[in-house]
Amino acid sequence: MNRHRWCSPERPSVYETVRACKKCGVLRITRHDQLGRGFPWIEWVDADGVVIDTRLTPHCNGVSPAEPQGVAGL
Ligand SMILES: [Zn+2]
């Protein structure tokens, strides 16, 4: 199972928290409610800037260069 590896979250505004996956480049954007009603929601944006239409975490299809593989000498 491929899991995203998130960078440290950034807060470009008080209304959103953005995390980028180091492996596949997907952005996980938490939208904080701007009108004081409802709940925050999450948008997934792929590396091309296209919003992924899902309410579930998309699979990570990136490679993990930092993942120890037990292979030496490459
Ligand atoms: Zn990923």
N, CA, C, O and the ligand as a Tripos MOL2 file, in Angstrom:
@<TRIPOS>MOLECULE
protein
  297   295    75     0     0
PROTEIN
NO_CHARGES

@<TRIPOS>ATOM
      1 N           0.8460   -1.1980    0.0000 N.3       1 MET1
      2 CA          0.0000    0.0000    0.0000 C.3       1 MET1
      3 C           0.8740    1.2380    0.0000 C.2       1 MET1
      4 O           1.7580    1.4060    0.8400 O.2       1 MET1
      5 N           0.6050    2.0830   -0.9480 N.am      2 ASN2
      6 CA          1.3760    3.3170   -1.0410 C.3       2 ASN2
      7 C           0.7120    4.4160   -0.2300 C.2       2 ASN2
      8 O          -0.4780    4.6980   -0.3760 O.2       2 ASN2
      9 N           1.4930    5.0080    0.6020 N.am      3 ARG3
     10 CA          0.9750    6.1060    1.4120 C.3       3 ARG3
     11 C           1.7540    7.3700    1.0800 C.2       3 ARG3
     12 O           2.9420    7.3370    0.7580 O.2       3 ARG3
     13 N           1.0440    8.4700    1.1700 N.am      4 HIS4
     14 CA          1.6930    9.7460    0.9040 C.3       4 HIS4
     15 C           2.6620   10.0910    2.0290 C.2       4 HIS4
     16 O           2.4780    9.7100    3.1850 O.2       4 HIS4
     17 N           3.6640   10.8020    1.6560 N.am      5 ARG5
     18 CA          4.5920   11.3200    2.6580 C.3       5 ARG5
     19 C           4.5050   12.8400    2.6070 C.2       5 ARG5
     20 O           4.9620   13.4810    1.6600 O.2       5 ARG5
     21 N           3.9140   13.3850    3.6360 N.am      6 TRP6
     22 CA          3.5920   14.8080    3.6000 C.3       6 TRP6
     23 C           4.7310   15.6770    4.0910 C.2       6 TRP6
     24 O           5.4110   15.3600    5.0670 O.2       6 TRP6
     25 N           4.9170   16.7700    3.3930 N.am      7 CYS7
     26 CA          5.8230   17.8030    3.8740 C.3       7 CYS7
     27 C           5.1660   18.5040    5.0630 C.2       7 CYS7
     28 O           4.0130   18.2390    5.4040 O.2       7 CYS7
     29 N           5.9140   19.3830    5.6700 N.am      8 SER8
     30 CA          5.3300   20.1840    6.7360 C.3       8 SER8
     31 C           4.2080   21.0360    6.1680 C.2       8 SER8
     32 O           4.3320   21.5650    5.0640 O.2       8 SER8
     33 N           3.1170   21.1750    6.9050 N.am      9 PRO9
     34 CA          2.0000   21.9650    6.4060 C.3       9 PRO9
     35 C           2.3430   23.4450    6.3010 C.2       9 PRO9
     36 O           3.0940   23.9930    7.1070 O.2       9 PRO9
     37 N           1.7640   24.0710    5.2770 N.am     10 GLU10
     38 CA          1.9050   25.5160    5.1230 C.3      10 GLU10
     39 C           0.5370   26.1560    5.2600 C.2      10 GLU10
     40 O          -0.4860   25.5630    4.9180 O.2      10 GLU10
     41 N           0.5400   27.3710    5.7660 N.am     11 ARG11
     42 CA         -0.7130   28.1000    5.9360 C.3      11 ARG11
     43 C          -0.6520   29.3850    5.1120 C.2      11 ARG11
     44 O          -0.3390   30.4510    5.6430 O.2      11 ARG11
     45 N          -0.9520   29.2830    3.8050 N.am     12 PRO12
     46 CA         -0.9150   30.4790    2.9660 C.3      12 PRO12
     47 C          -1.9620   31.5090    3.3770 C.2      12 PRO12
     48 O          -1.7960   32.6990    3.1080 O.2      12 PRO12
     49 N          -3.0150   31.0740    4.0120 N.am     13 SER13
     50 CA         -3.9750   32.0130    4.5800 C.3      13 SER13
     51 C          -4.6150   31.3230    5.7720 C.2      13 SER13
     52 O          -4.3890   30.1360    6.0070 O.2      13 SER13
     53 N          -5.4090   32.0670    6.5190 N.am     14 VAL14
     54 CA         -6.0520   31.4580    7.6860 C.3      14 VAL14
     55 C          -7.1230   30.4660    7.2630 C.2      14 VAL14
     56 O          -7.6570   29.7310    8.0940 O.2      14 VAL14
     57 N          -7.4400   30.4430    5.9660 N.am     15 TYR15
     58 CA         -8.5390   29.6140    5.4950 C.3      15 TYR15
     59 C          -8.0870   28.2900    4.9160 C.2      15 TYR15
     60 O          -8.9090   27.4240    4.6160 O.2      15 TYR15
     61 N          -6.7950   28.1310    4.7600 N.am     16 GLU16
     62 CA         -6.3550   26.8720    4.1780 C.3      16 GLU16
     63 C          -5.0110   26.4210    4.7290 C.2      16 GLU16
     64 O          -4.1190   27.2170    5.0190 O.2      16 GLU16
     65 N          -4.9140   25.1160    4.8580 N.am     17 THR17
     66 CA         -3.6640   24.4650    5.2380 C.3      17 THR17
     67 C          -3.2860   23.5390    4.0940 C.2      17 THR17
     68 O          -4.0920   22.7080    3.6740 O.2      17 THR17
     69 N          -2.0790   23.6750    3.5950 N.am     18 VAL18
     70 CA         -1.6550   22.9190    2.4180 C.3      18 VAL18
     71 C          -0.5040   22.0030    2.7890 C.2      18 VAL18
     72 O           0.4830   22.4230    3.3930 O.2      18 VAL18
     73 N          -0.6550   20.7400    2.4120 N.am     19 ARG19
     74 CA          0.4410   19.7830    2.5680 C.3      19 ARG19
     75 C           0.7200   19.1770    1.2010 C.2      19 ARG19
     76 O          -0.2060   18.8240    0.4710 O.2      19 ARG19
     77 N           1.9680   19.0600    0.8650 N.am     20 ALA20
     78 CA          2.3560   18.4550   -0.4060 C.3      20 ALA20
     79 C           3.0240   17.1160   -0.1410 C.2      20 ALA20
     80 O           3.8020   16.9690    0.8020 O.2      20 ALA20
     81 N           2.7080   16.1420   -0.9880 N.am     21 CYS21
     82 CA          3.3490   14.8360   -0.8670 C.3      21 CYS21
     83 C           4.7200   14.8920   -1.5190 C.2      21 CYS21
     84 O           4.8560   15.3220   -2.6650 O.2      21 CYS21
     85 N           5.7180   14.4620   -0.7950 N.am     22 LYS22
     86 CA          7.0820   14.4740   -1.3260 C.3      22 LYS22
     87 C           7.2580   13.4520   -2.4290 C.2      22 LYS22
     88 O           8.1920   13.5530   -3.2250 O.2      22 LYS22
     89 N           6.3780   12.4760   -2.4880 N.am     23 LYS23
     90 CA          6.5690   11.3680   -3.4140 C.3      23 LYS23
     91 C           5.8600   11.5960   -4.7470 C.2      23 LYS23
     92 O           6.4550   11.4020   -5.8060 O.2      23 LYS23
     93 N           4.5950   12.0060   -4.7000 N.am     24 CYS24
     94 CA          3.8310   12.1060   -5.9450 C.3      24 CYS24
     95 C           3.4160   13.5310   -6.2690 C.2      24 CYS24
     96 O           2.9340   13.7880   -7.3720 O.2      24 CYS24
     97 N           3.5870   14.4600   -5.3450 N.am     25 GLY25
     98 CA          3.2780   15.8490   -5.6410 C.3      25 GLY25
     99 C           1.8430   16.2530   -5.4100 C.2      25 GLY25
    100 O           1.4780   17.4060   -5.6390 O.2      25 GLY25
    101 N           1.0110   15.3100   -4.9550 N.am     26 VAL26
    102 CA         -0.3770   15.6600   -4.6590 C.3      26 VAL26
    103 C          -0.4150   16.6650   -3.5080 C.2      26 VAL26
    104 O           0.3610   16.5880   -2.5560 O.2      26 VAL26
    105 N          -1.3510   17.6150   -3.6320 N.am     27 LEU27
    106 CA         -1.5660   18.5670   -2.5510 C.3      27 LEU27
    107 C          -2.8080   18.1700   -1.7800 C.2      27 LEU27
    108 O          -3.8420   17.8310   -2.3550 O.2      27 LEU27
    109 N          -2.6820   18.2210   -0.4790 N.am     28 ARG28
    110 CA         -3.8240   17.9890    0.4000 C.3      28 ARG28
    111 C          -4.1340   19.3290    1.0420 C.2      28 ARG28
    112 O          -3.3780   19.8280    1.8750 O.2      28 ARG28
    113 N          -5.2560   19.8990    0.6410 N.am     29 ILE29
    114 CA         -5.5980   21.2410    1.0860 C.3      29 ILE29
    115 C          -6.7990   21.1590    2.0120 C.2      29 ILE29
    116 O          -7.8800   20.7230    1.6180 O.2      29 ILE29
    117 N          -6.5900   21.5810    3.2350 N.am     30 THR30
    118 CA         -7.6970   21.6650    4.1730 C.3      30 THR30
    119 C          -8.2720   23.0670    4.0890 C.2      30 THR30
    120 O          -7.5970   24.0530    4.3860 O.2      30 THR30
    121 N          -9.5370   23.1370    3.6760 N.am     31 ARG31
    122 CA        -10.2180   24.4280    3.5570 C.3      31 ARG31
    123 C         -10.9610   24.7140    4.8540 C.2      31 ARG31
    124 O         -11.8800   23.9910    5.2390 O.2      31 ARG31
    125 N         -10.5530   25.7570    5.4990 N.am     32 HIS32
    126 CA        -11.2330   26.1310    6.7250 C.3      32 HIS32
    127 C         -12.3770   27.0700    6.3720 C.2      32 HIS32
    128 O         -12.2610   27.9470    5.5160 O.2      32 HIS32
    129 N         -13.4470   26.8560    7.0440 N.am     33 ASP33
    130 CA        -14.6570   27.5870    6.7200 C.3      33 ASP33
    131 C         -14.4480   29.0940    6.8430 C.2      33 ASP33
    132 O         -13.9540   29.5970    7.8520 O.2      33 ASP33
    133 N         -14.8390   29.7880    5.7880 N.am     34 GLN34
    134 CA        -14.6280   31.2380    5.7680 C.3      34 GLN34
    135 C         -15.8140   32.0040    6.3290 C.2      34 GLN34
    136 O         -15.6890   33.1890    6.6390 O.2      34 GLN34
    137 N         -16.9470   31.3600    6.4630 N.am     35 LEU35
    138 CA        -18.1660   32.0610    6.8290 C.3      35 LEU35
    139 C         -18.6360   31.7420    8.2430 C.2      35 LEU35
    140 O         -19.6940   32.1980    8.6750 O.2      35 LEU35
    141 N         -17.8370   30.9550    8.9540 N.am     36 GLY36
    142 CA        -18.1970   30.6640   10.3180 C.3      36 GLY36
    143 C         -19.3130   29.6570   10.4560 C.2      36 GLY36
    144 O         -19.9340   29.5560   11.5140 O.2      36 GLY36
    145 N         -19.5740   28.9150    9.4030 N.am     37 ARG37
    146 CA        -20.5850   27.8610    9.4920 C.3      37 ARG37
    147 C         -20.0710   26.6270    8.7710 C.2      37 ARG37
    148 O         -19.2990   26.7150    7.8160 O.2      37 ARG37
    149 N         -20.5090   25.4980    9.2420 N.am     38 GLY38
    150 CA        -20.0290   24.2700    8.6300 C.3      38 GLY38
    151 C         -18.6780   23.8650    9.1730 C.2      38 GLY38
    152 O         -18.2160   24.3550   10.2030 O.2      38 GLY38
    153 N         -18.0660   22.9610    8.4480 N.am     39 PHE39
    154 CA        -16.8340   22.3580    8.9110 C.3      39 PHE39
    155 C         -15.7670   22.5320    7.8390 C.2      39 PHE39
    156 O         -16.0720   22.7640    6.6700 O.2      39 PHE39
    157 N         -14.5180   22.4160    8.2560 N.am     40 PRO40
    158 CA        -13.4650   22.3900    7.2460 C.3      40 PRO40
    159 C         -13.6320   21.1890    6.3270 C.2      40 PRO40
    160 O         -14.1810   20.1640    6.7290 O.2      40 PRO40
    161 N         -13.1640   21.3150    5.1110 N.am     41 TRP41
    162 CA        -13.1860   20.1710    4.2130 C.3      41 TRP41
    163 C         -11.8350   20.0790    3.5070 C.2      41 TRP41
    164 O         -11.0230   21.0040    3.5400 O.2      41 TRP41
    165 N         -11.6340   18.9560    2.8840 N.am     42 ILE42
    166 CA        -10.3250   18.6830    2.2850 C.3      42 ILE42
    167 C         -10.4610   18.5700    0.7800 C.2      42 ILE42
    168 O         -11.3710   17.9120    0.2740 O.2      42 ILE42
    169 N          -9.5550   19.2140    0.0720 N.am     43 GLU43
    170 CA         -9.4610   19.0310   -1.3710 C.3      43 GLU43
    171 C          -8.1300   18.3770   -1.6950 C.2      43 GLU43
    172 O          -7.1110   18.6470   -1.0600 O.2      43 GLU43
    173 N          -8.1650   17.5130   -2.6980 N.am     44 TRP44
    174 CA         -6.9460   16.8930   -3.1870 C.3      44 TRP44
    175 C          -6.6550   17.4880   -4.5570 C.2      44 TRP44
    176 O          -7.5360   17.5330   -5.4150 O.2      44 TRP44
    177 N          -5.4460   17.9370   -4.7620 N.am     45 VAL45
    178 CA         -5.0580   18.5370   -6.0280 C.3      45 VAL45
    179 C          -3.8220   17.7990   -6.5300 C.2      45 VAL45
    180 O          -2.8340   17.6570   -5.8100 O.2      45 VAL45
    181 N          -3.8930   17.3320   -7.7770 N.am     46 ASP46
    182 CA         -2.7550   16.5650   -8.2770 C.3      46 ASP46
    183 C          -1.6180   17.4840   -8.7080 C.2      46 ASP46
    184 O          -1.7200   18.7060   -8.6030 O.2      46 ASP46
    185 N          -0.5460   16.8870   -9.1870 N.am     47 ALA47
    186 CA          0.6590   17.6450   -9.4950 C.3      47 ALA47
    187 C           0.4490   18.6290  -10.6410 C.2      47 ALA47
    188 O           1.2330   19.5630  -10.8120 O.2      47 ALA47
    189 N          -0.6110   18.4200  -11.4290 N.am     48 ASP48
    190 CA         -0.9190   19.3390  -12.5200 C.3      48 ASP48
    191 C          -1.8960   20.4390  -12.1070 C.2      48 ASP48
    192 O          -2.3000   21.2610  -12.9300 O.2      48 ASP48
    193 N          -2.2660   20.4490  -10.8490 N.am     49 GLY49
    194 CA         -3.1610   21.4790  -10.3640 C.3      49 GLY49
    195 C          -4.6280   21.1660  -10.5640 C.2      49 GLY49
    196 O          -5.4790   22.0430  -10.4170 O.2      49 GLY49
    197 N          -4.9320   19.9260  -10.8980 N.am     50 VAL50
    198 CA         -6.3150   19.5270  -11.1240 C.3      50 VAL50
    199 C          -6.8940   18.9670   -9.8340 C.2      50 VAL50
    200 O          -6.2880   18.1230   -9.1740 O.2      50 VAL50
    201 N          -8.0760   19.4560   -9.4920 N.am     51 VAL51
    202 CA         -8.7240   18.9560   -8.2820 C.3      51 VAL51
    203 C          -9.1840   17.5260   -8.5150 C.2      51 VAL51
    204 O          -9.8750   17.2360   -9.4920 O.2      51 VAL51
    205 N          -8.8020   16.6500   -7.6280 N.am     52 ILE52
    206 CA         -9.1840   15.2470   -7.7150 C.3      52 ILE52
    207 C         -10.5560   15.0870   -7.0820 C.2      52 ILE52
    208 O         -10.7800   15.4830   -5.9380 O.2      52 ILE52
    209 N         -11.4640   14.5030   -7.8420 N.am     53 ASP53
    210 CA        -12.8350   14.3900   -7.3810 C.3      53 ASP53
    211 C         -12.9840   13.1380   -6.5120 C.2      53 ASP53
    212 O         -13.4280   12.0860   -6.9730 O.2      53 ASP53
    213 N         -12.6100   13.2820   -5.2780 N.am     54 THR54
    214 CA        -12.7440   12.1560   -4.3660 C.3      54 THR54
    215 C         -12.8930   12.6790   -2.9510 C.2      54 THR54
    216 O         -12.3840   13.7420   -2.5940 O.2      54 THR54
    217 N         -13.6020   11.9030   -2.1690 N.am     55 ARG55
    218 CA        -13.6770   12.2240   -0.7470 C.3      55 ARG55
    219 C         -12.7600   11.3230    0.0640 C.2      55 ARG55
    220 O         -12.6460   11.4550    1.2820 O.2      55 ARG55
    221 N         -12.1140   10.4110   -0.6360 N.am     56 LEU56
    222 CA        -11.1710    9.5250    0.0280 C.3      56 LEU56
    223 C          -9.7620    9.9260   -0.3640 C.2      56 LEU56
    224 O          -9.5470   10.5910   -1.3780 O.2      56 LEU56
    225 N          -8.8250    9.5210    0.4380 N.am     57 THR57
    226 CA         -7.4390    9.8070    0.1160 C.3      57 THR57
    227 C          -7.0460    9.0680   -1.1620 C.2      57 THR57
    228 O          -7.1550    7.8430   -1.2190 O.2      57 THR57
    229 N          -6.5930    9.7880   -2.1820 N.am     58 PRO58
    230 CA         -6.1580    9.1060   -3.3980 C.3      58 PRO58
    231 C          -4.8930    8.3030   -3.1210 C.2      58 PRO58
    232 O          -4.1270    8.6120   -2.2080 O.2      58 PRO58
    233 N          -4.6960    7.2820   -3.9160 N.am     59 HIS59
    234 CA         -3.4860    6.4830   -3.7590 C.3      59 HIS59
    235 C          -2.2670    7.3070   -4.1420 C.2      59 HIS59
    236 O          -2.3270    8.1890   -4.9990 O.2      59 HIS59
    237 N          -1.1780    6.9970   -3.4920 N.am     60 CYS60
    238 CA          0.0810    7.6450   -3.8260 C.3      60 CYS60
    239 C           0.7720    6.8210   -4.9020 C.2      60 CYS60
    240 O           1.0700    5.6450   -4.6950 O.2      60 CYS60
    241 N           1.0240    7.4360   -6.0430 N.am     61 ASN61
    242 CA          1.6850    6.7020   -7.1250 C.3      61 ASN61
    243 C           3.1120    7.1840   -7.3310 C.2      61 ASN61
    244 O           3.7140    6.9520   -8.3800 O.2      61 ASN61
    245 N           3.6460    7.8550   -6.3180 N.am     62 GLY62
    246 CA          5.0140    8.3400   -6.4300 C.3      62 GLY62
    247 C           6.0020    7.3290   -5.8840 C.2      62 GLY62
    248 O           5.6420    6.3990   -5.1630 O.2      62 GLY62
    249 N           7.2310    7.5320   -6.2400 N.am     63 VAL63
    250 CA          8.2850    6.6860   -5.6890 C.3      63 VAL63
    251 C           8.8160    7.3430   -4.4250 C.2      63 VAL63
    252 O           8.6230    8.5390   -4.2020 O.2      63 VAL63
    253 N           9.4620    6.5770   -3.6310 N.am     64 SER64
    254 CA          9.9470    7.0670   -2.3640 C.3      64 SER64
    255 C          11.4560    6.9420   -2.2970 C.2      64 SER64
    256 O          11.9760    5.9280   -1.8300 O.2      64 SER64
    257 N          12.1600    7.9550   -2.7570 N.am     65 PRO65
    258 CA         13.6340    7.8590   -2.7960 C.3      65 PRO65
    259 C          14.2500    7.7500   -1.4250 C.2      65 PRO65
    260 O          15.3520    7.2220   -1.2760 O.2      65 PRO65
    261 N          13.5490    8.2440   -0.4170 N.am     66 ALA66
    262 CA         14.1190    8.2370    0.9250 C.3      66 ALA66
    263 C          13.8160    6.9490    1.6730 C.2      66 ALA66
    264 O          14.3190    6.7200    2.7730 O.2      66 ALA66
    265 N          12.9850    6.1080    1.0600 N.am     67 GLU67
    266 CA         12.5900    4.8760    1.7370 C.3      67 GLU67
    267 C          13.7470    3.8800    1.7060 C.2      67 GLU67
    268 O          14.2260    3.5360    0.6260 O.2      67 GLU67
    269 N          14.1900    3.4260    2.8310 N.am     68 PRO68
    270 CA         15.2780    2.4310    2.8150 C.3      68 PRO68
    271 C          14.8020    1.1270    2.1920 C.2      68 PRO68
    272 O          13.7960    0.5580    2.6150 O.2      68 PRO68
    273 N          15.5160    0.6680    1.2050 N.am     69 GLN69
    274 CA         15.1170   -0.5210    0.4800 C.3      69 GLN69
    275 C          16.0220   -1.7090    0.7610 C.2      69 GLN69
    276 O          15.7590   -2.8200    0.3010 O.2      69 GLN69
    277 N          17.0820   -1.4750    1.5110 N.am     70 GLY70
    278 CA         17.9970   -2.5620    1.7820 C.3      70 GLY70
    279 C          18.8860   -2.8970    0.6040 C.2      70 GLY70
    280 O          19.5180   -3.9540    0.5840 O.2      70 GLY70
    281 N          18.9440   -2.0110   -0.3780 N.am     71 VAL71
    282 CA         19.7790   -2.2340   -1.5550 C.3      71 VAL71
    283 C          20.9250   -1.2240   -1.5100 C.2      71 VAL71
    284 O          20.6960   -0.0170   -1.4180 O.2      71 VAL71
    285 N          22.1210   -1.7120   -1.5760 N.am     72 ALA72
    286 CA         23.2780   -0.8310   -1.5010 C.3      72 ALA72
    287 C          24.0280   -0.8290   -2.8390 C.2      72 ALA72
    288 O          23.9460   -1.7710   -3.6270 O.2      72 ALA72
    289 N          24.7400    0.2370   -3.0530 N.am     73 GLY73
    290 CA         25.6510    0.2840   -4.1790 C.3      73 GLY73
    291 C          25.0260    0.7320   -5.4840 C.2      73 GLY73
    292 O          25.6360    0.5470   -6.5370 O.2      73 GLY73
    293 N          23.8430    1.3110   -5.4640 N.am     74 LEU74
    294 CA         23.2570    1.7950   -6.7110 C.3      74 LEU74
    295 C          23.7870    3.1770   -7.0670 C.2      74 LEU74
    296 O          23.4000    3.7420   -8.0900 O.2      74 LEU74
    297 ZN          1.8310   10.8470   -2.6190 Zn       75 ZN75
@<TRIPOS>BOND
     1     1     2 1
     2     2     3 1
     3     3     4 2
     4     3     5 am
     5     5     6 1
     6     6     7 1
     7     7     8 2
     8     7     9 am
     9     9    10 1
    10    10    11 1
    11    11    12 2
    12    11    13 am
    13    13    14 1
    14    14    15 1
    15    15    16 2
    16    15    17 am
    17    17    18 1
    18    18    19 1
    19    19    20 2
    20    19    21 am
    21    21    22 1
    22    22    23 1
    23    23    24 2
    24    23    25 am
    25    25    26 1
    26    26    27 1
    27    27    28 2
    28    27    29 am
    29    29    30 1
    30    30    31 1
    31    31    32 2
    32    31    33 am
    33    33    34 1
    34    34    35 1
    35    35    36 2
    36    35    37 am
    37    37    38 1
    38    38    39 1
    39    39    40 2
    40    39    41 am
    41    41    42 1
    42    42    43 1
    43    43    44 2
    44    43    45 am
    45    45    46 1
    46    46    47 1
    47    47    48 2
    48    47    49 am
    49    49    50 1
    50    50    51 1
    51    51    52 2
    52    51    53 am
    53    53    54 1
    54    54    55 1
    55    55    56 2
    56    55    57 am
    57    57    58 1
    58    58    59 1
    59    59    60 2
    60    59    61 am
    61    61    62 1
    62    62    63 1
    63    63    64 2
    64    63    65 am
    65    65    66 1
    66    66    67 1
    67    67    68 2
    68    67    69 am
    69    69    70 1
    70    70    71 1
    71    71    72 2
    72    71    73 am
    73    73    74 1
    74    74    75 1
    75    75    76 2
    76    75    77 am
    77    77    78 1
    78    78    79 1
    79    79    80 2
    80    79    81 am
    81    81    82 1
    82    82    83 1
    83    83    84 2
    84    83    85 am
    85    85    86 1
    86    86    87 1
    87    87    88 2
    88    87    89 am
    89    89    90 1
    90    90    91 1
    91    91    92 2
    92    91    93 am
    93    93    94 1
    94    94    95 1
    95    95    96 2
    96    95    97 am
    97    97    98 1
    98    98    99 1
    99    99   100 2
   100    99   101 am
   101   101   102 1
   102   102   103 1
   103   103   104 2
   104   103   105 am
   105   105   106 1
   106   106   107 1
   107   107   108 2
   108   107   109 am
   109   109   110 1
   110   110   111 1
   111   111   112 2
   112   111   113 am
   113   113   114 1
   114   114   115 1
   115   115   116 2
   116   115   117 am
   117   117   118 1
   118   118   119 1
   119   119   120 2
   120   119   121 am
   121   121   122 1
   122   122   123 1
   123   123   124 2
   124   123   125 am
   125   125   126 1
   126   126   127 1
   127   127   128 2
   128   127   129 am
   129   129   130 1
   130   130   131 1
   131   131   132 2
   132   131   133 am
   133   133   134 1
   134   134   135 1
   135   135   136 2
   136   135   137 am
   137   137   138 1
   138   138   139 1
   139   139   140 2
   140   139   141 am
   141   141   142 1
   142   142   143 1
   143   143   144 2
   144   143   145 am
   145   145   146 1
   146   146   147 1
   147   147   148 2
   148   147   149 am
   149   149   150 1
   150   150   151 1
   151   151   152 2
   152   151   153 am
   153   153   154 1
   154   154   155 1
   155   155   156 2
   156   155   157 am
   157   157   158 1
   158   158   159 1
   159   159   160 2
   160   159   161 am
   161   161   162 1
   162   162   163 1
   163   163   164 2
   164   163   165 am
   165   165   166 1
   166   166   167 1
   167   167   168 2
   168   167   169 am
   169   169   170 1
   170   170   171 1
   171   171   172 2
   172   171   173 am
   173   173   174 1
   174   174   175 1
   175   175   176 2
   176   175   177 am
   177   177   178 1
   178   178   179 1
   179   179   180 2
   180   179   181 am
   181   181   182 1
   182   182   183 1
   183   183   184 2
   184   183   185 am
   185   185   186 1
   186   186   187 1
   187   187   188 2
   188   187   189 am
   189   189   190 1
   190   190   191 1
   191   191   192 2
   192   191   193 am
   193   193   194 1
   194   194   195 1
   195   195   196 2
   196   195   197 am
   197   197   198 1
   198   198   199 1
   199   199   200 2
   200   199   201 am
   201   201   202 1
   202   202   203 1
   203   203   204 2
   204   203   205 am
   205   205   206 1
   206   206   207 1
   207   207   208 2
   208   207   209 am
   209   209   210 1
   210   210   211 1
   211   211   212 2
   212   211   213 am
   213   213   214 1
   214   214   215 1
   215   215   216 2
   216   215   217 am
   217   217   218 1
   218   218   219 1
   219   219   220 2
   220   219   221 am
   221   221   222 1
   222   222   223 1
   223   223   224 2
   224   223   225 am
   225   225   226 1
   226   226   227 1
   227   227   228 2
   228   227   229 am
   229   229   230 1
   230   230   231 1
   231   231   232 2
   232   231   233 am
   233   233   234 1
   234   234   235 1
   235   235   236 2
   236   235   237 am
   237   237   238 1
   238   238   239 1
   239   239   240 2
   240   239   241 am
   241   241   242 1
   242   242   243 1
   243   243   244 2
   244   243   245 am
   245   245   246 1
   246   246   247 1
   247   247   248 2
   248   247   249 am
   249   249   250 1
   250   250   251 1
   251   251   252 2
   252   251   253 am
   253   253   254 1
   254   254   255 1
   255   255   256 2
   256   255   257 am
   257   257   258 1
   258   258   259 1
   259   259   260 2
   260   259   261 am
   261   261   262 1
   262   262   263 1
   263   263   264 2
   264   263   265 am
   265   265   266 1
   266   266   267 1
   267   267   268 2
   268   267   269 am
   269   269   270 1
   270   270   271 1
   271   271   272 2
   272   271   273 am
   273   273   274 1
   274   274   275 1
   275   275   276 2
   276   275   277 am
   277   277   278 1
   278   278   279 1
   279   279   280 2
   280   279   281 am
   281   281   282 1
   282   282   283 1
   283   283   284 2
   284   283   285 am
   285   285   286 1
   286   286   287 1
   287   287   288 2
   288   287   289 am
   289   289   290 1
   290   290   291 1
   291   291   292 2
   292   291   293 am
   293   293   294 1
   294   294   295 1
   295   295   296 2
@<TRIPOS>SUBSTRUCTURE
     1 MET1         2 RESIDUE 1 A MET
     2 ASN2         6 RESIDUE 1 A ASN
     3 ARG3        10 RESIDUE 1 A ARG
     4 HIS4        14 RESIDUE 1 A HIS
     5 ARG5        18 RESIDUE 1 A ARG
     6 TRP6        22 RESIDUE 1 A TRP
     7 CYS7        26 RESIDUE 1 A CYS
     8 SER8        30 RESIDUE 1 A SER
     9 PRO9        34 RESIDUE 1 A PRO
    10 GLU10       38 RESIDUE 1 A GLU
    11 ARG11       42 RESIDUE 1 A ARG
    12 PRO12       46 RESIDUE 1 A PRO
    13 SER13       50 RESIDUE 1 A SER
    14 VAL14       54 RESIDUE 1 A VAL
    15 TYR15       58 RESIDUE 1 A TYR
    16 GLU16       62 RESIDUE 1 A GLU
    17 THR17       66 RESIDUE 1 A THR
    18 VAL18       70 RESIDUE 1 A VAL
    19 ARG19       74 RESIDUE 1 A ARG
    20 ALA20       78 RESIDUE 1 A ALA
    21 CYS21       82 RESIDUE 1 A CYS
    22 LYS22       86 RESIDUE 1 A LYS
    23 LYS23       90 RESIDUE 1 A LYS
    24 CYS24       94 RESIDUE 1 A CYS
    25 GLY25       98 RESIDUE 1 A GLY
    26 VAL26      102 RESIDUE 1 A VAL
    27 LEU27      106 RESIDUE 1 A LEU
    28 ARG28      110 RESIDUE 1 A ARG
    29 ILE29      114 RESIDUE 1 A ILE
    30 THR30      118 RESIDUE 1 A THR
    31 ARG31      122 RESIDUE 1 A ARG
    32 HIS32      126 RESIDUE 1 A HIS
    33 ASP33      130 RESIDUE 1 A ASP
    34 GLN34      134 RESIDUE 1 A GLN
    35 LEU35      138 RESIDUE 1 A LEU
    36 GLY36      142 RESIDUE 1 A GLY
    37 ARG37      146 RESIDUE 1 A ARG
    38 GLY38      150 RESIDUE 1 A GLY
    39 PHE39      154 RESIDUE 1 A PHE
    40 PRO40      158 RESIDUE 1 A PRO
    41 TRP41      162 RESIDUE 1 A TRP
    42 ILE42      166 RESIDUE 1 A ILE
    43 GLU43      170 RESIDUE 1 A GLU
    44 TRP44      174 RESIDUE 1 A TRP
    45 VAL45      178 RESIDUE 1 A VAL
    46 ASP46      182 RESIDUE 1 A ASP
    47 ALA47      186 RESIDUE 1 A ALA
    48 ASP48      190 RESIDUE 1 A ASP
    49 GLY49      194 RESIDUE 1 A GLY
    50 VAL50      198 RESIDUE 1 A VAL
    51 VAL51      202 RESIDUE 1 A VAL
    52 ILE52      206 RESIDUE 1 A ILE
    53 ASP53      210 RESIDUE 1 A ASP
    54 THR54      214 RESIDUE 1 A THR
    55 ARG55      218 RESIDUE 1 A ARG
    56 LEU56      222 RESIDUE 1 A LEU
    57 THR57      226 RESIDUE 1 A THR
    58 PRO58      230 RESIDUE 1 A PRO
    59 HIS59      234 RESIDUE 1 A HIS
    60 CYS60      238 RESIDUE 1 A CYS
    61 ASN61      242 RESIDUE 1 A ASN
    62 GLY62      246 RESIDUE 1 A GLY
    63 VAL63      250 RESIDUE 1 A VAL
    64 SER64      254 RESIDUE 1 A SER
    65 PRO65      258 RESIDUE 1 A PRO
    66 ALA66      262 RESIDUE 1 A ALA
    67 GLU67      266 RESIDUE 1 A GLU
    68 PRO68      270 RESIDUE 1 A PRO
    69 GLN69      274 RESIDUE 1 A GLN
    70 GLY70      278 RESIDUE 1 A GLY
    71 VAL71      282 RESIDUE 1 A VAL
    72 ALA72      286 RESIDUE 1 A ALA
    73 GLY73      290 RESIDUE 1 A GLY
    74 LEU74      294 RESIDUE 1 A LEU
    75 ZN75       297 GROUP 0 **** ****
